[in-house]
Every structure is written in structure tokens, then in C-alpha cells.
Amino acid sequence: MDDELRKTLHRDTLAVREAVDRSPYGENSEALYLTSGYVQSSAESSARRFAGDEDGFTYGRYGNPTVTSFERRLAALEGSEAAMGTASGMSAILMMCMGLLKAGDHVVCSRSMFGSTIKLIGSDLGKFGVESTFVPQDDVAAWKAALRPNTKLLFAETPTNPLTEVCDIQALADLAHNVGALLCVDNCFATPALQRPMDFGADIVMHSGTKYLDGQGRVMAGALCASQAMITEKFLPVLKSAGMTLAPFNAWVVLKGLETLDIRMRAQSANALELAHWLESHPWVSRVYHPGLASHPQHALAMKQQSGVGGAVLSFDVVAMDPDQARQRAFHVLDSLRVLSLSTNLGDTKTLCAHPASTSHGRLTEAQRQAAGIGQGLIRVAVGLEHLNDMQADLSRGLDTLP
């Protein structure tokens, strides 16, 4: 497919067509290239390729045609010039930080980020001299107040895990650019099917392909979408040295997952909104978190940024008098499940339920959890494709029998 034709195609078409050229065998489904090395046509050509002066594959840690197909397809969906696949979402974040930051630099980050992200940026990178400040996700003034002369990166997740808080991407992009910093947005929850952060000014989009990009809970994968210059000059050298390489098989699985991303996201999001409305009316539920609900404090902003769709993840608090009772009751609901899965992942076609305070945010201190709003009675539901009545019945087993 030539570049001029590619520019005329819709995203739905690119989601099933964008890839490297077919091999001489003419395969219709993209090929899976399982090889660690590549035979070179000459020593001179090999030297040019290793030096970066000639296009071509040289070694499995540096690149692979199947991985390139995934990168090109994801970039087309996100509207970025390029993308780079990584072994996981967390390795994508580490690659970004290693490529862009040095000792003495400062990062402003949402305090509602995924727990491992908070630990990586707030603790692990701090050992190497990278400074960080965590601010309320939805408070633009707090982001602005946190900026310093050495601020190089703003990092937000929208919606957040698990409270579905939304940030104003355009406002944060303006803040970052005014001080010469970059904005990265974790787009795992919405995906390019619902939201394209670069349309609102983001410089980098991060993905855990383990989630909705794959869509069926099969493999680990991650990616960064950015300009071609940033991918080539900042992230590729880190990949070559540190080896956060995405495996070709995993890339192939996620590549095929992208073909159904749009229809899955819309079907699962519709299920999630109906389930959220049902939970709002349940007497044993004190609060429901989902951007599609009119009760969500950032509902209007979410609808603007997410194509009018709330996404497929919701969370809810069980009614309780204190943290100990809240934890006991949340565990009772989860232990009563017979159909839905008790699992910490999300993005599967199967509905997955989790207790964030003891799993995804379990490594945080209690103070960090409280700052992020993660209570002991909070249950996250990543809604799948089961029938809505069956989801309701399974959650009712626990909710209707709370002590």
C-alpha cells in the first residue's frame, strides 16, 4: 500500500490493513516472523544497517517485521508519526523515562496513576536523581503549581485506574509546552477507538497492549506512540541497549487484536454503562465511578475527549462503616462470584473483577492509597461481553448477601 493511498483511508480500514508489505508468498493474514537474526546481502550493507544508514533488519532485539506491522498499525490508529513496541506497558514507561530524563530532571504525574507507575516514577527513578511531584488528576491549577524550571515531562492517565478520573488533555498539553516540557498520556482505558490524545496536544501516547489492544488476555505487550524523530533518536537507542523488546509472537497477537478493537470497545462500553446504572441503584453500593454516568464529576469532559463513550471499566464502593468492614464486604462480593473472573488484568472479553487496594495498588503506602482515593471497599469491574443479566446476577450473589 503506497503512502498516498494510505492517507485516504479511514481508521477502521487501517485497523485491518496497515502492516509491512506481504512477503513473496502473498499471505493475506500478516506473517509471524520467528527469528533472532537476519542474513545480510553483503558486509557493506550489514555495516550500513547496523550504523542506521540503511533501512533493514539486523538483530531480533532491534526490530522484527511482525513487530513493525504492529507499530505501524497502532501509529495509524493513534494518529502519530511512529510507534515503538515494548515487552509490557511498564517497560514502555521505563523506556520513555530513560530516553527523555536524566538526574536532576523533574516529572509531574497524576497521583491517580496505576500503582506500579507511581512506584516506578516516585521511588525507583528517584534513586537515580529524577525528581517527581504527584498532583490531583483533575486539578489543572495543581499541575501548574507543581511546574519547576527543571520540569521535563507531564504524565497523565485518562481515565484513571480504577476511579475513572479524567484529565483535560489540552489544558495539560498547553501547560507542558509553555515551559518546554512534554505531555505523555496513558491511553490504555480509552484506546484510540474512543480517544486520540494527540488530537488534543499530547506529545506521547503510552499503551499497555496487554489490555484492550490484545483484547483477550493472551499476551504481554506495550508501546509508545510519538513523532518519528522521538522514536528514532530517544527511544530506539534505549531499546537497543536495555532490551525492552516486544516478542514477535506477542506483537502478532496484538496486531490481530487491533482488527476488532473498535467493535469490542463499543460493545463492552455499552455493557459497562448499563451495569453502572444498575449498580447506582443498588442499596449496598455507596458510589459508582464511570465517566458515562451523569453523576461523574467530569462527565462532560469525558464525553468530549472520548467520542461520547464512557469506556468499559467501572468501579464501585460497597456500603461500610469503616475500612475493616469495607474490606471484608468487598472480599465477600468477590468471593461470591461464580461466572465473572476474579483477576487483576483488564481489557479481556471476559469480565474481570478486582480489589485494587490489595492488588494493583497494594504496593503503595496507605497514605498514597488514600491520596489516590483507593478505599478498602472499592471493587473494579472491567466489563466484558457476557450478557448483562448474567453480570448483574453474579454480582448480586455477593451484594444481596452482605452481612
C-alpha positions in Angstrom: 0.0 0.0 0.0 1.5 3.3 -1.0 1.6 6.4 1.3 -0.8 8.5 -0.8 -3.5 5.7 -0.7 -2.9 5.2 3.0 -3.7 8.9 3.7 -7.2 8.5 2.1 -8.2 5.5 4.3 -10.4 5.6 7.4 -9.1 4.3 10.7 -11.4 1.3 10.5 -9.7 0.2 7.3 -6.2 0.9 8.7 -7.1 -1.2 11.7 -7.2 -4.3 9.5 -4.9 -3.3 6.6 -1.9 -1.3 7.9 1.2 -3.5 8.1 4.5 -4.2 6.3 4.3 -5.4 2.8 3.4 -9.0 2.1 6.2 -11.5 1.6 6.7 -13.1 -1.9 4.3 -15.8 -0.7 1.3 -13.4 -0.8 -0.1 -14.2 2.7 -3.4 -12.4 3.5 -3.0 -12.7 7.3 0.1 -10.9 8.4 3.1 -13.2 8.7 4.7 -14.1 12.0 8.5 -13.9 11.7 10.1 -16.0 14.4 13.8 -15.3 14.0 16.5 -13.8 16.2 18.8 -12.7 13.3 18.7 -11.8 9.7 21.0 -12.8 6.8 22.7 -9.7 5.2 23.3 -9.4 1.5 26.8 -8.1 1.9 29.2 -7.0 4.6 28.9 -3.4 3.4 25.1 -3.5 3.6 25.3 -5.0 7.1 27.6 -2.3 8.2 25.3 0.4 6.9 22.3 -1.2 8.6 23.9 -1.5 11.9 25.0 2.1 11.7 21.5 3.2 10.9 22.4 4.5 7.4 20.3 1.9 5.6 16.8 0.5 6.3 16.7 -3.2 7.1 16.5 -5.7 10.0 19.7 -6.7 11.7 19.0 -8.4 15.0 15.9 -9.5 16.9 16.4 -7.2 19.8 16.5 -4.2 17.4 13.5 -5.0 15.3 11.3 -7.5 13.6 8.8 -7.3 10.6 5.9 -8.6 12.7 6.7 -6.0 15.5 6.9 -3.3 12.8 3.5 -4.3 11.5 2.0 -3.8 15.0 3.8 -0.5 15.4 2.6 0.9 12.1 -1.0 -0.2 12.7 -1.1 1.3 16.2 0.5 4.6 15.0 -2.1 4.8 12.2 -4.9 4.4 14.8 -3.4 6.9 17.2 -2.6 9.4 14.5 1.1 9.5 15.4 4.0 9.5 13.0 5.5 6.4 14.5 5.3 3.9 17.4 7.6 1.5 19.2 6.5 -1.8 20.7 7.8 -3.0 24.1 7.6 -6.1 26.2 4.9 -4.6 28.5 3.2 -1.3 29.4 5.6 -0.8 32.3 8.6 -1.3 30.1 7.2 1.3 27.7 7.1 3.8 30.6 10.6 2.9 31.7 11.8 3.3 28.1 10.2 6.7 27.9 11.8 7.9 31.2 15.2 6.5 30.2 15.0 8.2 26.8 13.9 11.6 28.0 15.1 12.1 31.5 18.3 12.4 33.4 19.4 13.1 37.0 18.1 16.4 38.1 15.1 16.4 35.8 11.5 16.7 37.2 8.3 14.9 36.3 4.8 16.0 37.2 2.5 13.0 37.4 -1.1 12.3 38.3 -1.4 10.8 41.8 -4.2 8.6 40.5 -1.9 6.7 38.1 -1.6 3.0 38.1 0.2 1.8 41.3 3.2 0.4 39.5 3.6 3.7 37.6 3.6 5.7 40.9 6.2 3.4 42.4 8.5 3.4 39.3 8.5 7.2 38.9 8.2 8.2 42.6 10.6 5.6 44.1 12.7 3.7 41.6 13.6 6.6 39.4 14.2 8.7 42.4 17.2 6.6 43.3 18.8 7.8 40.1 18.1 11.5 40.7 14.9 12.0 38.8 12.6 14.2 40.9 8.8 13.8 40.8 5.6 15.6 42.1 2.2 13.9 42.2 -0.9 16.0 41.9 -4.7 15.6 41.8 -5.6 14.3 38.3 -8.4 16.8 37.7 -6.9 19.9 39.2 -5.2 21.9 36.4 -4.1 24.6 38.9 -2.3 21.9 40.9 -0.4 20.7 37.8 0.6 24.3 37.0 1.7 25.0 40.6 3.9 21.9 40.5 5.9 23.0 37.5 9.6 23.8 38.1 12.4 25.2 35.8 13.7 21.6 35.6 10.3 20.0 34.7 10.7 17.9 31.5 7.6 15.7 31.5 4.0 15.7 32.5 2.4 12.2 32.7 -1.3 11.6 32.9 -3.7 8.7 32.6 -7.2 9.3 31.4 -9.5 7.8 32.5 -7.5 6.5 35.5 -7.3 3.1 37.1 -9.6 2.4 38.9 -11.6 5.6 39.7 -12.0 6.6 36.1 -10.9 10.2 36.8 -10.4 12.3 33.6 -7.9 15.0 32.9 -8.2 17.9 30.5 -5.6 16.8 27.9 -5.5 20.1 26.0 -5.0 22.1 29.2 -2.1 19.9 30.3 -0.5 20.0 26.9 -0.6 23.8 27.0 1.0 23.8 30.4 3.7 21.4 29.3 4.5 23.3 26.1 4.6 26.7 27.8 7.6 25.5 29.9 9.3 23.4 27.3 8.1 20.1 28.7 6.4 17.1 27.0 3.0 15.6 27.8 2.5 11.8 27.8 -0.9 10.3 28.1 -1.6 6.7 29.1 -4.4 5.8 26.8 -5.0 2.2 27.9 -8.5 2.6 29.2 -10.0 4.5 26.2 -7.7 3.3 23.4 -7.6 5.0 20.0 -11.1 3.6 19.3 -12.5 6.2 21.7 -9.8 8.8 22.3 -6.7 10.1 20.5 -4.7 12.2 22.9 -2.5 13.7 20.2 -5.6 15.3 18.7 -5.7 17.4 22.0 -2.0 18.2 22.0 -0.2 15.2 23.7 3.3 14.5 22.6 3.5 10.8 23.6 0.8 8.2 24.0 1.6 5.1 26.1 -0.1 1.8 25.9 -0.2 -1.5 27.7 -1.1 -3.7 24.8 -1.8 -6.4 27.4 -5.2 -4.7 27.8 -7.7 -3.8 25.1 -5.3 -3.7 22.2 -5.0 -7.5 22.6 -8.5 -7.8 24.0 -8.5 -11.4 25.1 -5.9 -11.6 27.9 -3.4 -13.6 26.0 0.0 -11.8 25.9 2.0 -9.0 27.5 2.8 -6.0 25.3 3.4 -2.3 25.5 4.0 0.7 23.1 4.9 4.3 22.8 3.4 6.5 20.0 5.3 9.7 19.2 7.0 11.6 16.4 9.4 9.7 14.2 12.3 11.8 15.5 11.5 11.0 19.1 11.1 7.3 18.4 14.3 7.1 16.4 16.5 9.5 18.4 15.3 8.9 22.0 13.6 5.5 22.3 15.4 3.3 19.8 18.8 3.7 21.4 17.3 2.7 24.8 15.7 -0.4 23.2 18.9 -1.4 21.7 20.8 -1.1 24.9 18.3 -2.2 27.5 16.3 -4.7 25.5 12.6 -4.0 26.4 11.9 -5.8 23.1 8.4 -6.9 22.2 8.4 -10.6 21.2 7.2 -11.2 17.6 4.5 -13.7 18.7 3.1 -11.2 21.2 3.2 -8.5 18.5 1.3 -10.7 16.1 -1.4 -11.5 18.7 -1.9 -7.8 19.5 -1.7 -6.9 15.8 -4.7 -9.2 15.2 -6.4 -7.8 18.3 -6.3 -4.3 16.8 -8.6 -5.6 13.9 -11.6 -5.9 16.3 -10.6 -3.1 18.7 -13.4 -0.6 17.7 -16.3 -3.1 17.8 -15.1 -4.6 21.1 -14.6 -1.3 22.8 -18.0 0.0 21.8 -19.8 -3.2 22.8 -18.0 -3.5 26.1 -18.5 0.2 26.9 -22.2 -0.2 26.2 -22.4 -3.1 28.7 -20.4 -1.1 31.2 -22.7 1.9 31.1 -25.8 -0.3 31.7 -24.1 -2.1 34.5 -23.0 1.2 36.1 -26.6 2.5 36.0 -27.8 -0.8 37.7 -25.1 -0.5 40.4 -26.0 3.1 41.1 -29.5 1.9 42.2 -28.3 -1.0 44.4 -28.8 -0.4 48.1 -25.4 -2.0 49.0 -23.4 0.3 46.7 -22.5 3.7 48.0 -20.9 5.1 44.9 -20.2 4.1 41.3 -17.3 5.5 39.2 -17.8 5.6 35.4 -17.3 8.6 33.0 -20.5 7.7 31.1 -22.7 8.4 34.2 -24.2 11.9 34.5 -23.1 11.7 38.2 -19.4 11.6 37.2 -17.9 15.0 38.0 -16.1 15.2 34.7 -18.8 13.6 32.6 -18.9 16.4 30.0 -15.1 16.5 29.6 -15.0 12.7 29.2 -17.7 12.7 26.5 -15.8 15.4 24.6 -12.5 13.6 24.7 -13.8 10.0 24.4 -16.1 10.3 21.4 -19.2 10.3 23.6 -18.4 6.9 25.1 -17.5 6.2 28.8 -15.3 3.2 28.3 -15.5 -0.4 29.6 -14.2 0.0 33.1 -16.1 1.0 36.2 -15.6 0.8 39.9 -17.9 0.9 42.9 -17.7 1.2 46.7 -19.7 -1.2 48.9 -21.6 0.3 51.8 -19.5 0.0 55.0 -18.9 1.7 58.4 -15.1 1.6 58.4 -12.1 0.3 56.4 -12.1 -3.1 58.0 -15.7 -3.7 57.3 -15.3 -2.3 53.8 -12.5 -4.8 53.0 -14.5 -7.7 54.5 -17.6 -6.8 52.4 -15.6 -6.3 49.2 -13.9 -9.7 49.6 -17.4 -11.3 50.2 -18.7 -9.9 46.9 -15.6 -11.1 45.1 -15.6 -14.5 46.7 -19.2 -15.0 45.8 -18.6 -14.7 42.0 -19.4 -17.8 40.0 -19.3 -16.5 36.4 -17.2 -13.4 36.3 -13.5 -13.7 36.9 -11.5 -12.5 39.9 -8.5 -11.2 38.1 -6.3 -8.1 38.1 -6.0 -7.6 34.4 -8.4 -5.7 32.3 -9.4 -5.4 28.6 -10.5 -9.0 28.2 -13.7 -10.1 26.5 -14.4 -11.8 29.9 -15.5 -9.5 32.7 -12.7 -9.2 35.3 -13.3 -8.0 38.9 -10.5 -6.9 41.3 -9.8 -5.3 44.7 -7.4 -2.5 43.9 -6.3 -1.8 47.4 -4.8 -5.2 47.8 -3.7 -5.8 44.2 -2.9 -3.1 41.6 -2.3 -0.5 44.4 -1.2 -3.0 47.1 2.5 -1.9 46.9 1.6 1.7 47.8 1.6 3.0 51.3 -1.8 3.6 53.0 -1.2 7.3 52.7 -0.6 7.0 48.9 -3.7 4.9 48.6 -5.8 7.4 50.5 -4.4 10.3 48.4 -5.4 8.3 45.3 -8.9 7.6 46.7 -8.4 3.9 46.8 -10.5 2.6 49.7 -10.8 -0.9 51.1 -14.4 -1.2 49.9 -13.6 -0.4 46.2 -14.2 -3.1 43.6 -13.1 -2.6 40.0 -15.0 -4.2 37.2 -13.5 -4.4 33.7 -16.7 -5.2 31.8 -16.6 -7.9 29.1 -19.0 -9.3 26.5 -21.2 -11.6 28.7 -24.9 -10.9 28.8 -25.8 -8.0 31.1 -28.3 -10.1 33.0 -25.7 -12.7 33.9 -23.3 -10.0 35.1 -25.9 -8.5 37.3 -26.9 -11.9 38.7 -23.3 -12.8 39.5 -22.6 -9.5 41.3 -25.9 -9.8 43.1 -24.8 -13.1 44.7 -22.4 -11.2 46.9 -24.1 -7.8 47.1 -27.5 -9.2 48.1 -26.0 -11.4 50.9 -23.7 -8.9 52.6 -23.7 -9.3 56.3 
